[in-house]
Amino acid sequence: MSKTYAGARLRRLREERGLSQAELARMLAISPSYLNQMEHDSRP
């Protein structure tokens, strides 16, 4: 069984929907830099 990290899954789902980090960050009311940190598993 392969281990998928939350950040990698978040990025894959975002890309499947054709969204940029800025677009998704705006939808979630967070900063693009925070979303980037989440995608790289640097933030909870």
C-alpha positions in Angstrom: 0.0 0.0 0.0 1.5 3.3 -1.0 1.5 6.3 1.4 0.0 9.5 0.0 0.7 12.7 1.9 -2.1 15.2 2.4 -0.2 17.9 0.6 0.4 15.8 -2.5 -3.3 14.8 -2.6 -4.4 18.4 -2.2 -2.2 19.4 -5.1 -3.4 16.6 -7.3 -7.1 17.4 -6.6 -6.5 21.1 -7.3 -4.7 20.4 -10.6 -7.5 17.9 -11.6 -10.0 20.7 -11.3 -7.8 23.1 -13.3 -7.3 25.6 -10.4 -4.2 27.6 -9.7 -2.9 28.0 -6.2 -4.1 31.6 -6.2 -7.6 30.6 -7.3 -8.0 27.9 -4.7 -6.5 30.1 -2.0 -9.0 32.8 -2.7 -11.9 30.2 -2.6 -10.6 29.0 0.8 -9.9 32.5 2.1 -6.3 31.7 2.8 -3.1 33.2 1.4 -1.5 31.5 -1.6 1.7 31.1 0.4 -0.1 29.2 3.1 -1.7 26.9 0.5 1.8 26.3 -1.0 3.1 25.4 2.5 0.2 23.0 2.9 0.9 21.3 -0.5 4.5 20.8 0.5 3.5 19.4 4.0 5.2 22.3 5.7 2.1 23.4 7.6 -0.8 21.5 9.2 
